[in-house]
Amino acid sequence: MNKTNTEYTNVINVCRDLFSKKTSDYGTAWRILRPSSLTDQLFIKAQRIRTVQETGENKVGENIEDEFVAIVNYCIMAIIQVCEKDLVELELPAEEAVTLYEKYAQTAFELMEKKNHDYGEAWRDMRVSSLTDLILQKILRVKQIEDNNGATLVSEGIDANYYDMMNYAVFALIHMGIGQQK
């Protein structure tokens, strides 16, 4: 399990580095987005990955690894939007945005450790295409919860689904060799 923790941390470092650089370029413009808009962004990214996986064609030219990184980052943005209800400023200092990123990345890491233990690292035997499908399924679940104004009878909330999507994307990136030491 130590190998997984190292690989996971390396992937998150790659994702956080991109988040930090984009925050320097764009500020926190993403703060204007409602969680439902972030869910739709996740759908766009995951659907593109699936289309490229199914057709074998990539006409845009951007690799799917970058799309999985975007999924990780959009999930953290969505979690911030859902969980930081007292945060009203749209523009956050870059350091504060990265601190919030790290806070929720750590929560995702701790969740991964618990689930990884209980599931016996089953993700290692999964295909990247299956991880893509699981992300799409979670997106559709979140969309349904959002359409129900956040109400569920027996299911986990929206944030739990974002954490799962994020962790599936990290696992896909590990499978693709992102963040591994050369």
N, CA and C atoms as a LAMMPS dump frame, in Angstrom:
ITEM: TIMESTEP
0
ITEM: NUMBER OF ATOMS
546
ITEM: BOX BOUNDS ff ff ff
-5.0000000000000000e+02 5.0000000000000000e+02
-5.0000000000000000e+02 5.0000000000000000e+02
-5.0000000000000000e+02 5.0000000000000000e+02
ITEM: ATOMS id mol type element x y z
1 1 1 N 0.827 -1.195 0
2 1 2 C 0 0 0
3 1 3 C 0.87 1.257 0
4 2 1 N 2.089 1.164 0.499
5 2 2 C 2.991 2.304 0.507
6 2 3 C 3.259 2.8 -0.908
7 3 1 N 3.354 1.86 -1.875
8 3 2 C 3.564 2.224 -3.281
9 3 3 C 2.393 3.074 -3.776
10 4 1 N 1.178 2.67 -3.424
11 4 2 C -0.001 3.426 -3.841
12 4 3 C 0.03 4.829 -3.26
13 5 1 N 0.373 4.952 -1.985
14 5 2 C 0.415 6.272 -1.357
15 5 3 C 1.411 7.189 -2.071
16 6 1 N 2.57 6.65 -2.418
17 6 2 C 3.584 7.433 -3.121
18 6 3 C 3.094 7.829 -4.508
19 7 1 N 2.552 6.874 -5.251
20 7 2 C 2.05 7.167 -6.6
21 7 3 C 0.922 8.191 -6.545
22 8 1 N 0.017 8.004 -5.594
23 8 2 C -1.114 8.924 -5.437
24 8 3 C -0.603 10.336 -5.16
25 9 1 N 0.317 10.444 -4.221
26 9 2 C 0.878 11.752 -3.865
27 9 3 C 1.568 12.396 -5.055
28 10 1 N 2.299 11.619 -5.835
29 10 2 C 2.97 12.156 -7.023
30 10 3 C 1.965 12.694 -8.037
31 11 1 N 0.865 11.97 -8.241
32 11 2 C -0.164 12.438 -9.173
33 11 3 C -0.791 13.733 -8.654
34 12 1 N -1.127 13.766 -7.382
35 12 2 C -1.727 14.981 -6.814
36 12 3 C -0.766 16.158 -6.942
37 13 1 N 0.522 15.91 -6.782
38 13 2 C 1.499 16.992 -6.942
39 13 3 C 1.471 17.559 -8.361
40 14 1 N 1.34 16.684 -9.355
41 14 2 C 1.236 17.128 -10.752
42 14 3 C -0.03 17.965 -10.932
43 15 1 N -1.139 17.467 -10.401
44 15 2 C -2.425 18.168 -10.535
45 15 3 C -2.404 19.512 -9.802
46 16 1 N -1.878 19.51 -8.582
47 16 2 C -1.815 20.751 -7.794
48 16 3 C -0.91 21.775 -8.465
49 17 1 N 0.185 21.319 -9.058
50 17 2 C 1.087 22.234 -9.746
51 17 3 C 0.362 22.941 -10.896
52 18 1 N -0.408 22.195 -11.659
53 18 2 C -1.175 22.802 -12.75
54 18 3 C -2.231 23.754 -12.196
55 19 1 N -2.942 23.336 -11.141
56 19 2 C -3.948 24.19 -10.502
57 19 3 C -3.305 25.508 -10.06
58 20 1 N -2.15 25.425 -9.43
59 20 2 C -1.452 26.608 -8.937
60 20 3 C -1.061 27.538 -10.084
61 21 1 N -0.539 26.967 -11.159
62 21 2 C -0.133 27.779 -12.309
63 21 3 C -1.345 28.432 -12.977
64 22 1 N -2.429 27.682 -13.104
65 22 2 C -3.635 28.263 -13.709
66 22 3 C -4.236 29.33 -12.802
67 23 1 N -4.1 29.148 -11.484
68 23 2 C -4.569 30.176 -10.559
69 23 3 C -3.751 31.453 -10.732
70 24 1 N -2.464 31.308 -10.975
71 24 2 C -1.626 32.485 -11.252
72 24 3 C -2.05 33.166 -12.549
73 25 1 N -2.401 32.373 -13.561
74 25 2 C -2.812 32.926 -14.855
75 25 3 C -4.205 33.545 -14.827
76 26 1 N -5.163 32.825 -14.225
77 26 2 C -6.576 33.198 -14.328
78 26 3 C -7.201 33.673 -13.028
79 27 1 N -6.465 33.593 -11.929
80 27 2 C -7.1 33.867 -10.644
81 27 3 C -8.058 32.735 -10.311
82 28 1 N -9.049 33.046 -9.531
83 28 2 C -10.028 32.016 -9.155
84 28 3 C -11.373 32.277 -9.845
85 29 1 N -11.297 32.52 -11.14
86 29 2 C -12.507 32.764 -11.936
87 29 3 C -13.501 31.612 -11.817
88 30 1 N -13.007 30.392 -11.553
89 30 2 C -13.876 29.224 -11.403
90 30 3 C -14.848 29.388 -10.24
91 31 1 N -14.565 30.311 -9.326
92 31 2 C -15.449 30.51 -8.167
93 31 3 C -16.834 31.01 -8.574
94 32 1 N -16.96 31.566 -9.77
95 32 2 C -18.261 32.046 -10.247
96 32 3 C -19.18 30.873 -10.611
97 33 1 N -18.578 29.695 -10.84
98 33 2 C -19.355 28.532 -11.278
99 33 3 C -20.105 27.89 -10.125
100 34 1 N -21.359 27.591 -10.376
101 34 2 C -22.142 26.812 -9.424
102 34 3 C -21.669 25.36 -9.491
103 35 1 N -21.894 24.599 -8.425
104 35 2 C -21.493 23.184 -8.477
105 35 3 C -22.055 22.455 -9.698
106 36 1 N -23.276 22.768 -10.082
107 36 2 C -23.857 22.098 -11.252
108 36 3 C -23.074 22.406 -12.524
109 37 1 N -22.531 23.608 -12.635
110 37 2 C -21.708 23.948 -13.802
111 37 3 C -20.393 23.177 -13.771
112 38 1 N -19.835 22.996 -12.586
113 38 2 C -18.618 22.188 -12.469
114 38 3 C -18.907 20.73 -12.794
115 39 1 N -20.082 20.247 -12.392
116 39 2 C -20.483 18.882 -12.75
117 39 3 C -20.551 18.742 -14.269
118 40 1 N -21.091 19.74 -14.936
119 40 2 C -21.149 19.699 -16.399
120 40 3 C -19.756 19.749 -17.016
121 41 1 N -18.836 20.509 -16.434
122 41 2 C -17.451 20.513 -16.909
123 41 3 C -16.835 19.12 -16.767
124 42 1 N -17.102 18.478 -15.637
125 42 2 C -16.616 17.108 -15.434
126 42 3 C -17.186 16.176 -16.494
127 43 1 N -18.475 16.35 -16.802
128 43 2 C -19.11 15.517 -17.819
129 43 3 C -18.417 15.693 -19.169
130 44 1 N -18.142 16.951 -19.544
131 44 2 C -17.483 17.224 -20.82
132 44 3 C -16.132 16.506 -20.889
133 45 1 N -15.345 16.614 -19.825
134 45 2 C -14.012 15.993 -19.802
135 45 3 C -14.118 14.47 -19.883
136 46 1 N -14.985 13.878 -19.051
137 46 2 C -15.122 12.412 -19.016
138 46 3 C -15.696 11.878 -20.337
139 47 1 N -16.644 12.602 -20.908
140 47 2 C -17.23 12.163 -22.175
141 47 3 C -16.195 12.206 -23.291
142 48 1 N -15.339 13.227 -23.284
143 48 2 C -14.274 13.299 -24.282
144 48 3 C -13.321 12.121 -24.136
145 49 1 N -12.947 11.796 -22.898
146 49 2 C -12.063 10.649 -22.67
147 49 3 C -12.705 9.391 -23.234
148 50 1 N -13.981 9.184 -22.927
149 50 2 C -14.667 7.974 -23.396
150 50 3 C -14.729 7.927 -24.921
151 51 1 N -15.032 9.057 -25.531
152 51 2 C -15.112 9.096 -26.993
153 51 3 C -13.762 8.739 -27.616
154 52 1 N -12.683 9.309 -27.093
155 52 2 C -11.346 9.001 -27.618
156 52 3 C -11.013 7.534 -27.375
157 53 1 N -11.362 7.012 -26.194
158 53 2 C -11.105 5.595 -25.909
159 53 3 C -11.873 4.694 -26.863
160 54 1 N -13.123 5.031 -27.157
161 54 2 C -13.956 4.175 -28
162 54 3 C -13.594 4.269 -29.482
163 55 1 N -13.277 5.482 -29.945
164 55 2 C -13.024 5.656 -31.378
165 55 3 C -11.559 5.47 -31.745
166 56 1 N -10.68 5.658 -30.772
167 56 2 C -9.26 5.607 -31.068
168 56 3 C -8.777 6.845 -31.804
169 57 1 N -9.649 7.809 -32.007
170 57 2 C -9.304 9.048 -32.694
171 57 3 C -9.282 10.201 -31.712
172 58 1 N -8.293 11.075 -31.89
173 58 2 C -8.158 12.251 -31.049
174 58 3 C -7.952 13.437 -31.972
175 59 1 N -9.035 14.048 -32.402
176 59 2 C -8.946 15.122 -33.392
177 59 3 C -8.513 16.453 -32.782
178 60 1 N -8.749 16.645 -31.491
179 60 2 C -8.335 17.881 -30.827
180 60 3 C -6.839 17.879 -30.578
181 61 1 N -6.285 16.703 -30.327
182 61 2 C -4.852 16.573 -30.126
183 61 3 C -4.404 16.622 -28.677
184 62 1 N -5.282 17.024 -27.754
185 62 2 C -4.927 17.032 -26.337
186 62 3 C -5.049 15.61 -25.803
187 63 1 N -4.069 15.189 -25.021
188 63 2 C -4.086 13.804 -24.56
189 63 3 C -5.096 13.593 -23.431
190 64 1 N -5.497 12.348 -23.246
191 64 2 C -6.505 12.066 -22.221
192 64 3 C -5.927 12.167 -20.814
193 65 1 N -4.622 12.054 -20.691
194 65 2 C -4.009 12.246 -19.382
195 65 3 C -4.332 13.637 -18.852
196 66 1 N -4.246 14.646 -19.721
197 66 2 C -4.566 16.02 -19.316
198 66 3 C -6.027 16.154 -18.912
199 67 1 N -6.894 15.386 -19.556
200 67 2 C -8.316 15.425 -19.198
201 67 3 C -8.55 14.817 -17.813
202 68 1 N -7.826 13.745 -17.49
203 68 2 C -7.947 13.169 -16.143
204 68 3 C -7.404 14.138 -15.093
205 69 1 N -6.33 14.85 -15.406
206 69 2 C -5.823 15.883 -14.488
207 69 3 C -6.897 16.944 -14.289
208 70 1 N -7.545 17.346 -15.361
209 70 2 C -8.622 18.338 -15.259
210 70 3 C -9.759 17.811 -14.381
211 71 1 N -10.076 16.532 -14.492
212 71 2 C -11.125 15.952 -13.644
213 71 3 C -10.738 16.065 -12.177
214 72 1 N -9.502 15.731 -11.848
215 72 2 C -9.048 15.873 -10.46
216 72 3 C -9.246 17.313 -10.009
217 73 1 N -8.783 18.252 -10.805
218 73 2 C -8.842 19.655 -10.403
219 73 3 C -10.268 20.19 -10.347
220 74 1 N -11.105 19.827 -11.303
221 74 2 C -12.503 20.262 -11.253
222 74 3 C -13.231 19.651 -10.05
223 75 1 N -12.894 18.429 -9.7
224 75 2 C -13.519 17.827 -8.515
225 75 3 C -13.162 18.613 -7.259
226 76 1 N -11.907 18.993 -7.131
227 76 2 C -11.526 19.772 -5.952
228 76 3 C -12.207 21.138 -5.974
229 77 1 N -12.295 21.763 -7.116
230 77 2 C -13.012 23.036 -7.206
231 77 3 C -14.467 22.86 -6.773
232 78 1 N -15.096 21.789 -7.244
233 78 2 C -16.494 21.531 -6.895
234 78 3 C -16.642 21.267 -5.395
235 79 1 N -15.729 20.51 -4.826
236 79 2 C -15.775 20.235 -3.389
237 79 3 C -15.632 21.544 -2.607
238 80 1 N -14.734 22.412 -3.041
239 80 2 C -14.578 23.716 -2.385
240 80 3 C -15.898 24.482 -2.466
241 81 1 N -16.515 24.492 -3.638
242 81 2 C -17.773 25.229 -3.805
243 81 3 C -18.882 24.664 -2.915
244 82 1 N -18.915 23.341 -2.761
245 82 2 C -19.962 22.701 -1.957
246 82 3 C -19.694 22.834 -0.456
247 83 1 N -18.446 22.69 -0.067
248 83 2 C -18.11 22.604 1.364
249 83 3 C -17.769 23.935 2.018
250 84 1 N -17.295 24.885 1.261
251 84 2 C -16.885 26.179 1.834
252 84 3 C -18.017 27.195 1.68
253 85 1 N -19.115 26.945 2.347
254 85 2 C -20.307 27.784 2.22
255 85 3 C -20.091 29.212 2.736
256 86 1 N -19.185 29.389 3.702
257 86 2 C -18.927 30.721 4.258
258 86 3 C -17.99 31.552 3.396
259 87 1 N -17.421 30.946 2.397
260 87 2 C -16.48 31.628 1.516
261 87 3 C -17.271 32.362 0.438
262 88 1 N -17.331 33.688 0.542
263 88 2 C -18.171 34.449 -0.381
264 88 3 C -17.371 35.167 -1.46
265 89 1 N -16.085 35.417 -1.218
266 89 2 C -15.279 36.125 -2.202
267 89 3 C -15.102 35.268 -3.453
268 90 1 N -15.231 35.915 -4.597
269 90 2 C -14.972 35.194 -5.841
270 90 3 C -13.482 35.082 -6.097
271 91 1 N -12.778 36.168 -5.876
272 91 2 C -11.338 36.162 -6.116
273 91 3 C -10.615 35.891 -4.802
274 92 1 N -9.921 34.769 -4.787
275 92 2 C -9.147 34.383 -3.611
276 92 3 C -7.67 34.601 -3.892
277 93 1 N -6.909 34.958 -2.871
278 93 2 C -5.459 34.98 -3.079
279 93 3 C -4.985 33.586 -3.5
280 94 1 N -3.988 33.526 -4.35
281 94 2 C -3.498 32.244 -4.871
282 94 3 C -3.118 31.294 -3.742
283 95 1 N -2.479 31.823 -2.701
284 95 2 C -2.051 30.966 -1.585
285 95 3 C -3.268 30.331 -0.887
286 96 1 N -4.344 31.11 -0.726
287 96 2 C -5.545 30.581 -0.087
288 96 3 C -6.195 29.503 -0.949
289 97 1 N -6.236 29.728 -2.242
290 97 2 C -6.809 28.733 -3.153
291 97 3 C -6.023 27.43 -3.09
292 98 1 N -4.702 27.53 -3.086
293 98 2 C -3.866 26.329 -3.027
294 98 3 C -4.001 25.649 -1.666
295 99 1 N -4.129 26.424 -0.593
296 99 2 C -4.335 25.84 0.74
297 99 3 C -5.644 25.06 0.789
298 100 1 N -6.702 25.622 0.208
299 100 2 C -7.973 24.899 0.145
300 100 3 C -7.833 23.645 -0.715
301 101 1 N -7.133 23.76 -1.813
302 101 2 C -6.875 22.601 -2.682
303 101 3 C -6.216 21.492 -1.868
304 102 1 N -5.167 21.845 -1.146
305 102 2 C -4.426 20.85 -0.361
306 102 3 C -5.285 20.241 0.746
307 103 1 N -6.136 21.045 1.355
308 103 2 C -7.038 20.547 2.406
309 103 3 C -7.93 19.427 1.852
310 104 1 N -8.562 19.672 0.717
311 104 2 C -9.488 18.682 0.166
312 104 3 C -8.762 17.543 -0.538
313 105 1 N -7.576 17.795 -1.049
314 105 2 C -6.764 16.702 -1.601
315 105 3 C -6.367 15.748 -0.48
316 106 1 N -6.061 16.282 0.693
317 106 2 C -5.711 15.441 1.843
318 106 3 C -6.911 14.601 2.29
319 107 1 N -8.089 15.2 2.301
320 107 2 C -9.302 14.444 2.654
321 107 3 C -9.525 13.317 1.654
322 108 1 N -9.324 13.6 0.361
323 108 2 C -9.474 12.572 -0.675
324 108 3 C -8.448 11.464 -0.481
325 109 1 N -7.225 11.838 -0.135
326 109 2 C -6.164 10.853 0.107
327 109 3 C -6.547 9.933 1.272
328 110 1 N -7.038 10.505 2.341
329 110 2 C -7.433 9.702 3.51
330 110 3 C -8.588 8.763 3.164
331 111 1 N -9.531 9.236 2.372
332 111 2 C -10.633 8.382 1.916
333 111 3 C -10.099 7.253 1.044
334 112 1 N -9.17 7.584 0.141
335 112 2 C -8.566 6.571 -0.717
336 112 3 C -7.894 5.49 0.117
337 113 1 N -7.144 5.883 1.146
338 113 2 C -6.462 4.895 1.985
339 113 3 C -7.459 3.925 2.625
340 114 1 N -8.563 4.444 3.132
341 114 2 C -9.573 3.592 3.776
342 114 3 C -10.219 2.641 2.767
343 115 1 N -10.646 3.198 1.647
344 115 2 C -11.307 2.367 0.642
345 115 3 C -10.323 1.399 0.003
346 116 1 N -9.107 1.857 -0.221
347 116 2 C -8.096 1 -0.824
348 116 3 C -7.813 -0.202 0.074
349 117 1 N -7.81 0.015 1.357
350 117 2 C -7.625 -1.089 2.304
351 117 3 C -8.775 -2.081 2.195
352 118 1 N -9.987 -1.568 2.286
353 118 2 C -11.162 -2.442 2.292
354 118 3 C -11.369 -3.171 0.969
355 119 1 N -11.031 -2.523 -0.145
356 119 2 C -11.229 -3.126 -1.461
357 119 3 C -9.991 -3.86 -1.973
358 120 1 N -8.922 -3.875 -1.181
359 120 2 C -7.73 -4.632 -1.558
360 120 3 C -7.075 -4.179 -2.846
361 121 1 N -7.046 -2.879 -3.064
362 121 2 C -6.441 -2.317 -4.271
363 121 3 C -7.017 -2.907 -5.563
364 122 1 N -8.305 -3.154 -5.564
365 122 2 C -8.955 -3.722 -6.751
366 122 3 C -8.754 -2.86 -7.996
367 123 1 N -8.599 -1.559 -7.813
368 123 2 C -8.424 -0.652 -8.95
369 123 3 C -7.203 -1.021 -9.788
370 124 1 N -6.223 -1.656 -9.177
371 124 2 C -5.004 -2.019 -9.928
372 124 3 C -5.31 -3.015 -11.043
373 125 1 N -6.367 -3.805 -10.883
374 125 2 C -6.745 -4.793 -11.893
375 125 3 C -7.841 -4.27 -12.828
376 126 1 N -8.188 -3.005 -12.67
377 126 2 C -9.216 -2.406 -13.522
378 126 3 C -8.584 -1.746 -14.741
379 127 1 N -9.37 -1.644 -15.781
380 127 2 C -8.95 -0.943 -16.988
381 127 3 C -9.211 0.558 -16.813
382 128 1 N -8.429 1.361 -17.5
383 128 2 C -8.656 2.808 -17.482
384 128 3 C -10.051 3.114 -18.035
385 129 1 N -10.483 2.348 -19.028
386 129 2 C -11.822 2.574 -19.59
387 129 3 C -12.921 2.327 -18.555
388 130 1 N -12.711 1.373 -17.661
389 130 2 C -13.699 1.13 -16.602
390 130 3 C -13.711 2.281 -15.605
391 131 1 N -12.538 2.825 -15.302
392 131 2 C -12.476 3.985 -14.408
393 131 3 C -13.191 5.17 -15.045
394 132 1 N -13.044 5.327 -16.351
395 132 2 C -13.77 6.379 -17.071
396 132 3 C -15.269 6.189 -16.922
397 133 1 N -15.737 4.958 -17.111
398 133 2 C -17.168 4.674 -16.993
399 133 3 C -17.68 4.941 -15.579
400 134 1 N -16.882 4.6 -14.574
401 134 2 C -17.287 4.861 -13.19
402 134 3 C -17.379 6.36 -12.921
403 135 1 N -16.465 7.125 -13.496
404 135 2 C -16.535 8.586 -13.351
405 135 3 C -17.812 9.104 -13.996
406 136 1 N -18.109 8.63 -15.204
407 136 2 C -19.347 9.06 -15.872
408 136 3 C -20.584 8.677 -15.071
409 137 1 N -20.589 7.478 -14.497
410 137 2 C -21.719 7.058 -13.672
411 137 3 C -21.896 7.996 -12.475
412 138 1 N -20.795 8.328 -11.808
413 138 2 C -20.86 9.229 -10.653
414 138 3 C -21.353 10.615 -11.083
415 139 1 N -20.927 11.075 -12.254
416 139 2 C -21.399 12.371 -12.753
417 139 3 C -22.91 12.341 -12.931
418 140 1 N -23.41 11.274 -13.53
419 140 2 C -24.861 11.169 -13.727
420 140 3 C -25.602 11.11 -12.393
421 141 1 N -25.012 10.443 -11.406
422 141 2 C -25.602 10.424 -10.068
423 141 3 C -25.657 11.826 -9.475
424 142 1 N -24.551 12.556 -9.607
425 142 2 C -24.51 13.923 -9.066
426 142 3 C -25.539 14.793 -9.766
427 143 1 N -25.644 14.662 -11.083
428 143 2 C -26.633 15.454 -11.816
429 143 3 C -28.046 15.17 -11.299
430 144 1 N -28.331 13.903 -11.004
431 144 2 C -29.65 13.555 -10.48
432 144 3 C -29.867 14.154 -9.093
433 145 1 N -28.844 14.084 -8.248
434 145 2 C -28.945 14.679 -6.909
435 145 3 C -29.141 16.191 -7.025
436 146 1 N -28.384 16.818 -7.939
437 146 2 C -28.547 18.258 -8.153
438 146 3 C -29.96 18.576 -8.627
439 147 1 N -30.493 17.752 -9.525
440 147 2 C -31.861 17.967 -10.009
441 147 3 C -32.891 17.776 -8.9
442 148 1 N -32.52 17.015 -7.872
443 148 2 C -33.385 16.818 -6.694
444 148 3 C -33.065 17.824 -5.586
445 149 1 N -32.407 18.919 -5.965
446 149 2 C -32.023 19.967 -5.006
447 149 3 C -31.182 19.449 -3.855
448 150 1 N -30.341 18.47 -4.133
449 150 2 C -29.419 17.944 -3.136
450 150 3 C -30.003 16.89 -2.21
451 151 1 N -31.267 16.599 -2.361
452 151 2 C -31.923 15.636 -1.465
453 151 3 C -31.664 14.197 -1.921
454 152 1 N -31.329 13.354 -0.953
455 152 2 C -31.205 11.914 -1.207
456 152 3 C -31.946 11.188 -0.098
457 153 1 N -32.425 9.996 -0.413
458 153 2 C -33.108 9.191 0.597
459 153 3 C -32.128 8.29 1.331
460 154 1 N -31.255 7.62 0.582
461 154 2 C -30.332 6.672 1.208
462 154 3 C -28.907 6.79 0.664
463 155 1 N -28.69 7.703 -0.248
464 155 2 C -27.407 7.776 -0.946
465 155 3 C -26.482 8.812 -0.324
466 156 1 N -25.185 8.655 -0.66
467 156 2 C -24.19 9.639 -0.241
468 156 3 C -24.491 10.973 -0.906
469 157 1 N -23.955 12.021 -0.332
470 157 2 C -24.163 13.347 -0.885
471 157 3 C -23.279 13.634 -2.08
472 158 1 N -23.439 14.835 -2.57
473 158 2 C -22.704 15.255 -3.761
474 158 3 C -21.193 15.222 -3.53
475 159 1 N -20.74 15.715 -2.384
476 159 2 C -19.296 15.789 -2.151
477 159 3 C -18.657 14.406 -2.159
478 160 1 N -19.344 13.399 -1.623
479 160 2 C -18.803 12.032 -1.622
480 160 3 C -18.592 11.533 -3.047
481 161 1 N -19.492 11.882 -3.938
482 161 2 C -19.351 11.488 -5.339
483 161 3 C -18.189 12.208 -6.012
484 162 1 N -18.001 13.487 -5.694
485 162 2 C -16.844 14.216 -6.236
486 162 3 C -15.535 13.577 -5.767
487 163 1 N -15.478 13.194 -4.494
488 163 2 C -14.265 12.535 -3.981
489 163 3 C -14.004 11.224 -4.722
490 164 1 N -15.057 10.437 -4.949
491 164 2 C -14.872 9.174 -5.673
492 164 3 C -14.389 9.411 -7.095
493 165 1 N -14.993 10.385 -7.789
494 165 2 C -14.561 10.696 -9.157
495 165 3 C -13.09 11.103 -9.169
496 166 1 N -12.733 11.934 -8.213
497 166 2 C -11.35 12.396 -8.126
498 166 3 C -10.408 11.213 -7.947
499 167 1 N -10.75 10.316 -7.033
500 167 2 C -9.875 9.177 -6.781
501 167 3 C -9.819 8.229 -7.972
502 168 1 N -10.927 8.034 -8.671
503 168 2 C -10.884 7.219 -9.89
504 168 3 C -9.954 7.853 -10.927
505 169 1 N -10.012 9.18 -11.056
506 169 2 C -9.142 9.867 -12.011
507 169 3 C -7.668 9.717 -11.611
508 170 1 N -7.378 9.812 -10.308
509 170 2 C -6.001 9.608 -9.849
510 170 3 C -5.548 8.192 -10.188
511 171 1 N -6.405 7.203 -9.952
512 171 2 C -6.041 5.817 -10.275
513 171 3 C -5.762 5.662 -11.77
514 172 1 N -6.585 6.295 -12.608
515 172 2 C -6.361 6.233 -14.055
516 172 3 C -5.001 6.847 -14.401
517 173 1 N -4.683 7.966 -13.784
518 173 2 C -3.393 8.619 -14.044
519 173 3 C -2.229 7.752 -13.582
520 174 1 N -2.398 7.055 -12.466
521 174 2 C -1.35 6.125 -12.019
522 174 3 C -1.173 5.022 -13.055
523 175 1 N -2.282 4.469 -13.539
524 175 2 C -2.198 3.431 -14.584
525 175 3 C -1.45 3.94 -15.821
526 176 1 N -1.612 5.219 -16.131
527 176 2 C -0.996 5.794 -17.329
528 176 3 C 0.421 6.303 -17.069
529 177 1 N 0.901 6.107 -15.844
530 177 2 C 2.289 6.44 -15.541
531 177 3 C 2.536 7.904 -15.178
532 178 1 N 1.503 8.673 -14.944
533 178 2 C 1.674 10.086 -14.599
534 178 3 C 2.219 10.216 -13.181
535 179 1 N 3.204 11.052 -13.004
536 179 2 C 3.765 11.319 -11.689
537 179 3 C 4.727 10.264 -11.179
538 180 1 N 5.029 9.261 -12.005
539 180 2 C 5.965 8.232 -11.566
540 180 3 C 7.384 8.722 -11.761
541 181 1 N 8.221 8.349 -10.836
542 181 2 C 9.633 8.731 -10.904
543 181 3 C 10.303 7.941 -12.019
544 182 1 N 11.094 8.625 -12.801
545 182 2 C 11.81 7.961 -13.912
546 182 3 C 13.127 7.417 -13.423
